[in-house]
Amino acid sequence: MAPLRVLRAAAPSLADSATAGGSPFIVSLSGVVSETPTAGIGAYSAVKAAVAAAHHVAARELRRSGIRVIDARPGHTETELSHHPIAGERPAFPVGYEPAAVVTRILDAVRGDEKDLPSSAFQGLPTAAS
């Protein structure tokens, strides 16, 4: 619920920014698991799919207020989070993307006025082993 509450709380200020001539945006990171649920992290995949769906609808609803919502769905990214499961063993992921490359791709999307970043938009980024 937190991503939806943050979006709802931020919307009035972002709409004010758009009215004043700004170009407000929200970036959501639902990740590739929202497109392709992953064995071993089914609950996580389901939550990310729900976030992606909610932000997809929000993009349509907030567009009229001048607010752009971008859902980014990168594949596995090498952060410390992926090495510390809440319970049990983490799934055996392939080597993931370099975090800085993922951030750069998302920033390029913001600057380029992109509206969506499916997992295919991250293909070709350097991996941590590159």
N, C-alpha and C positions, 0 to 999 in steps of 0.2 A: 504494500500500500504506500510505502514511503515515496517512490518515484511519482505516483499520481498526486499525492499530497503536495509535494514540492512543485509540481507543474501547476496545480490549482492555485497555490499561494503566489507563485511568480507571475501568473498570467495577467493580473491587472497592471502591474508595473511594466511588464513587457508591452502591453497594449498601449499604455501611456507613452512609452518610448517610440512606438510606431507612429502614434498620432503626432509626436513632436518631430518626426522625420527620421527617426532611427531605423535600424534594420535588425530588430531583436530576433534571437533564435534560441532554441533549446536543442541540446544534443543528448540523445539517449544511447546507451550502450547495451543493447540487448544481446549482441553476440551471435555467432554462427549457430549456437545451440537453439536459438529461437527458430531457425530455419530447418535444422537437422538435429532433432533430439538425440542425445548421446547416452548409450548404455552406461550404467554406473552413476550417472548424475541426472536421473530422470526428473526428480523434483526440481532441481536447478533449471533444467531445460524447460520445464513447464512454466515456471515463474518467469523466465526470460521471454518465452513465447507470449505470455499474458502481457508483459510490459510492452513488447513490440506491438501487439494488437492495440493496446490502449493508446500508445503514442501515434500509431497510424491514424486512428480516429481523431485524436487531438490535432494532428497536422491538418486534417480537413476542417475541423471546427475552428481552429485558431487562425487559419489562413485569412479569413475575413477580417480579423483584427490586425493583420500585418505581421503575425508571428510565424516564423518558420520553425518547424520541428523536424529534426534530422535523426533518423534511427540508424546507428552504426552497428554493423554486425560482423566485426572482424573474427577471424578464426583464432585459435589458441594463441595467446600472447604471453611471452615469458616474463611473468611478474612473480613476485614472491607468494602472492595469494594462491597460485596454482600448486604450490608445494606444501600447503598447510590445510588439508581437508578438515572440516568440522568434525567428522567422524569417519572411521574406517580408513581405507587406503584410497589414494587418489587414482583416477583412471590413468592408464599408460598413454599419455599424450605424445604425439610426435613433437619434435622441436618446434617451438612456436615463433611467432614474429617478434622482431625487436620492438619493444614498447615505443621507442622514439619514432620509429617508422609508422606505427599505427597512429600516433598523435599527429605527426606531420600530415598523414593522409586525411585525417578528420579535419584538421585546420585548413587544408587545401579545399575540402568540400565546403566549409563555411565560407571561405573567401570566394569560391567559385559559384556560390548560390545554388549548390546542389540540394536536392530535397530528400535523398535517400542514399544510404550506403550499404547495399547488400554485401554478403560475404565475397562475392565476385569482385567488388571494388577494391579489395585488399590483395588480390592475387598478384604475385610478383614482388611483393614487399620482401625485404631481406629478413631472414630468420636469424635467431640468436647464434646459430652455428655458422652462418655465412661469414 
